[in-house]
């Protein structure tokens, strides 16, 4: 699993950056003792798969589920010729 270790190191080195969040509530609101949760909702990294199965399943319900999952998981798609 050397390849996985190298991949994790590369991700840590090339894709992770420290950030500083400045929360500015209204003047009459105190954040003392508060907690915050942050979630990444968008990124520039292209993460995808081949589209060869899109609209390729005979079972319409399964095909629609596949499409929903594809859209939820990936932000990039490759098409075969």
C-alpha positions as CSV (number, residue, x, y, z in Angstrom):
1,X,0.0,0.0,0.0
2,X,2.9,2.3,-0.6
3,X,1.0,4.0,-3.4
4,X,-1.8,5.0,-1.0
5,X,0.7,6.4,1.5
6,X,2.3,8.5,-1.2
7,X,-1.1,9.7,-2.4
8,X,-2.0,10.8,1.1
9,X,1.2,12.6,1.5
10,X,0.8,14.3,-1.9
11,X,-2.8,15.4,-1.0
12,X,-1.6,16.7,2.3
13,X,1.2,18.7,0.7
14,X,-0.5,20.0,-2.5
15,X,-4.2,20.3,-1.6
16,X,-4.5,21.2,2.1
17,X,-4.0,24.7,3.1
18,X,-4.5,26.5,6.4
19,X,-7.4,28.9,6.5
20,X,-8.5,31.6,8.9
21,X,-12.2,32.3,9.4
22,X,-13.3,35.6,10.8
23,X,-16.8,35.4,12.2
24,X,-18.5,38.7,12.6
25,X,-21.9,38.5,14.3
26,X,-24.1,41.5,14.8
27,X,-22.9,43.8,17.5
28,X,-25.4,42.5,20.0
29,X,-24.5,38.8,19.6
30,X,-21.6,37.2,21.4
31,X,-19.8,34.2,20.0
32,X,-18.1,33.4,23.3
33,X,-18.4,29.7,24.0
34,X,-19.9,29.0,20.6
35,X,-18.9,26.2,18.3
36,X,-18.8,26.3,14.5
37,X,-19.0,23.6,11.9
38,X,-17.4,24.1,8.5
39,X,-18.1,22.0,5.4
40,X,-16.5,22.2,2.0
41,X,-19.2,22.6,-0.6
42,X,-17.2,23.4,-3.7
43,X,-13.6,22.9,-4.9
44,X,-11.5,23.3,-8.0
45,X,-10.3,19.7,-8.0
46,X,-11.8,17.7,-10.8
47,X,-13.1,14.5,-9.5
48,X,-15.1,12.3,-11.8
49,X,-15.5,9.2,-13.8
50,X,-16.4,7.9,-17.2
51,X,-20.0,8.5,-18.4
52,X,-20.3,5.2,-20.3
53,X,-23.2,4.0,-18.0
54,X,-25.2,7.2,-18.0
55,X,-28.6,6.3,-19.5
56,X,-27.1,2.9,-20.1
57,X,-29.1,0.8,-17.7
58,X,-32.3,-1.0,-18.8
59,X,-34.0,-0.5,-15.4
60,X,-35.1,3.2,-15.5
61,X,-35.3,3.5,-11.7
62,X,-31.8,2.1,-11.3
63,X,-30.6,4.4,-14.1
64,X,-32.0,7.4,-12.4
65,X,-30.5,6.4,-9.1
66,X,-27.1,6.0,-10.9
67,X,-27.4,9.5,-12.3
68,X,-28.3,11.0,-9.0
69,X,-25.4,9.4,-7.3
70,X,-23.0,10.4,-10.1
71,X,-24.1,14.0,-9.8
72,X,-23.8,13.9,-6.0
73,X,-20.3,12.4,-6.0
74,X,-18.6,13.9,-9.0
75,X,-18.0,17.3,-10.4
76,X,-16.4,16.1,-13.7
77,X,-17.2,13.5,-16.3
78,X,-15.3,12.0,-19.2
79,X,-17.0,10.7,-22.3
80,X,-15.7,7.8,-24.4
81,X,-15.7,8.0,-28.1
